Amino acid sequence: MFSHIVIFWTDPAKPNATQALLDGALKYLKPIPGVVHFHIGKMVPSHRPVVDQSYQVALNVVFTDKKAQDDYQVHPLHVEFVEKVLKPHKKQVVVYDFE
């Protein structure tokens, strides 16, 4: 199993950026072959100080293995998501990949 976690900070000048990322990920990323589990959502406020609350959207995609994730990264739908959705709406992105 291979997990791909992406944390998004949206552009504060674009009030619809959070929803655009959510909608765009569902449209472009979820249907890509090789995805075993797909979950995207908004940051949930917490009273616990250890919880990072500085971001707006998180994505968790699970693949069978690293090869499936590598294929996902170059898939035309992923490339289209990056160009049409991510780049216009992001301020910062951090990725955590692990097996």
NUFIDREN-285739 format. One record per residue (C-alpha): residue number from 1; z, x, y. Coordinates in steps of 0.5 Angstrom, whole numbers, plus 500, padded with zeros to 3 digits. Example, Ala and Ser with C-alpha at 12.3 -4.5 7.8 and 13.67 -1.06 7.14 Angstrom:
// NUFIDREN-285739
<rec nuza="1" c3="516" c1="525" c2="491"/>
<rec nuza="2" c3="514" c1="527" c2="498"/>
//
This chain:
// NUFIDREN-285739
<rec nuza="1" c3="500" c1="500" c2="500"/>
<rec nuza="2" c3="498" c1="502" c2="507"/>
<rec nuza="3" c3="501" c1="499" c2="513"/>
<rec nuza="4" c3="498" c1="500" c2="520"/>
<rec nuza="5" c3="503" c1="498" c2="526"/>
<rec nuza="6" c3="500" c1="497" c2="533"/>
<rec nuza="7" c3="504" c1="496" c2="539"/>
<rec nuza="8" c3="501" c1="493" c2="545"/>
<rec nuza="9" c3="503" c1="494" c2="553"/>
<rec nuza="10" c3="499" c1="489" c2="557"/>
<rec nuza="11" c3="496" c1="490" c2="564"/>
<rec nuza="12" c3="501" c1="487" c2="568"/>
<rec nuza="13" c3="495" c1="485" c2="573"/>
<rec nuza="14" c3="492" c1="481" c2="568"/>
<rec nuza="15" c3="496" c1="475" c2="567"/>
<rec nuza="16" c3="492" c1="472" c2="561"/>
<rec nuza="17" c3="492" c1="479" c2="557"/>
<rec nuza="18" c3="498" c1="477" c2="552"/>
<rec nuza="19" c3="494" c1="471" c2="550"/>
<rec nuza="20" c3="487" c1="475" c2="550"/>
<rec nuza="21" c3="490" c1="480" c2="545"/>
<rec nuza="22" c3="493" c1="475" c2="540"/>
<rec nuza="23" c3="486" c1="471" c2="540"/>
<rec nuza="24" c3="482" c1="477" c2="540"/>
<rec nuza="25" c3="486" c1="480" c2="534"/>
<rec nuza="26" c3="485" c1="473" c2="530"/>
<rec nuza="27" c3="478" c1="473" c2="531"/>
<rec nuza="28" c3="476" c1="480" c2="530"/>
<rec nuza="29" c3="481" c1="483" c2="526"/>
<rec nuza="30" c3="484" c1="478" c2="521"/>
<rec nuza="31" c3="477" c1="477" c2="518"/>
<rec nuza="32" c3="476" c1="485" c2="516"/>
<rec nuza="33" c3="475" c1="486" c2="509"/>
<rec nuza="34" c3="481" c1="490" c2="506"/>
<rec nuza="35" c3="486" c1="486" c2="510"/>
<rec nuza="36" c3="492" c1="484" c2="505"/>
<rec nuza="37" c3="497" c1="482" c2="510"/>
<rec nuza="38" c3="496" c1="480" c2="517"/>
<rec nuza="39" c3="501" c1="479" c2="523"/>
<rec nuza="40" c3="500" c1="479" c2="530"/>
<rec nuza="41" c3="505" c1="476" c2="535"/>
<rec nuza="42" c3="509" c1="477" c2="542"/>
<rec nuza="43" c3="515" c1="481" c2="543"/>
<rec nuza="44" c3="522" c1="477" c2="541"/>
<rec nuza="45" c3="527" c1="478" c2="546"/>
<rec nuza="46" c3="534" c1="481" c2="543"/>
<rec nuza="47" c3="541" c1="482" c2="545"/>
<rec nuza="48" c3="541" c1="488" c2="541"/>
<rec nuza="49" c3="540" c1="494" c2="545"/>
<rec nuza="50" c3="537" c1="498" c2="539"/>
<rec nuza="51" c3="531" c1="493" c2="540"/>
<rec nuza="52" c3="525" c1="496" c2="544"/>
<rec nuza="53" c3="523" c1="490" c2="549"/>
<rec nuza="54" c3="518" c1="493" c2="553"/>
<rec nuza="55" c3="512" c1="491" c2="550"/>
<rec nuza="56" c3="508" c1="485" c2="550"/>
<rec nuza="57" c3="505" c1="484" c2="543"/>
<rec nuza="58" c3="505" c1="487" c2="536"/>
<rec nuza="59" c3="500" c1="488" c2="530"/>
<rec nuza="60" c3="502" c1="489" c2="523"/>
<rec nuza="61" c3="496" c1="490" c2="518"/>
<rec nuza="62" c3="497" c1="492" c2="511"/>
<rec nuza="63" c3="492" c1="495" c2="506"/>
<rec nuza="64" c3="492" c1="496" c2="499"/>
<rec nuza="65" c3="491" c1="504" c2="501"/>
<rec nuza="66" c3="489" c1="509" c2="506"/>
<rec nuza="67" c3="481" c1="508" c2="505"/>
<rec nuza="68" c3="482" c1="501" c2="506"/>
<rec nuza="69" c3="485" c1="502" c2="513"/>
<rec nuza="70" c3="480" c1="508" c2="514"/>
<rec nuza="71" c3="474" c1="503" c2="513"/>
<rec nuza="72" c3="477" c1="498" c2="517"/>
<rec nuza="73" c3="478" c1="503" c2="523"/>
<rec nuza="74" c3="470" c1="503" c2="523"/>
<rec nuza="75" c3="468" c1="496" c2="521"/>
<rec nuza="76" c3="464" c1="493" c2="527"/>
<rec nuza="77" c3="469" c1="488" c2="528"/>
<rec nuza="78" c3="474" c1="493" c2="530"/>
<rec nuza="79" c3="470" c1="497" c2="534"/>
<rec nuza="80" c3="468" c1="490" c2="538"/>
<rec nuza="81" c3="475" c1="488" c2="538"/>
<rec nuza="82" c3="477" c1="495" c2="542"/>
<rec nuza="83" c3="471" c1="494" c2="547"/>
<rec nuza="84" c3="471" c1="487" c2="548"/>
<rec nuza="85" c3="479" c1="485" c2="548"/>
<rec nuza="86" c3="483" c1="492" c2="547"/>
<rec nuza="87" c3="480" c1="496" c2="553"/>
<rec nuza="88" c3="480" c1="491" c2="558"/>
<rec nuza="89" c3="487" c1="488" c2="557"/>
<rec nuza="90" c3="492" c1="494" c2="555"/>
<rec nuza="91" c3="496" c1="499" c2="559"/>
<rec nuza="92" c3="498" c1="503" c2="553"/>
<rec nuza="93" c3="498" c1="502" c2="545"/>
<rec nuza="94" c3="502" c1="506" c2="540"/>
<rec nuza="95" c3="500" c1="506" c2="533"/>
<rec nuza="96" c3="505" c1="507" c2="527"/>
<rec nuza="97" c3="501" c1="508" c2="520"/>
<rec nuza="98" c3="505" c1="509" c2="514"/>
<rec nuza="99" c3="504" c1="509" c2="506"/>
//
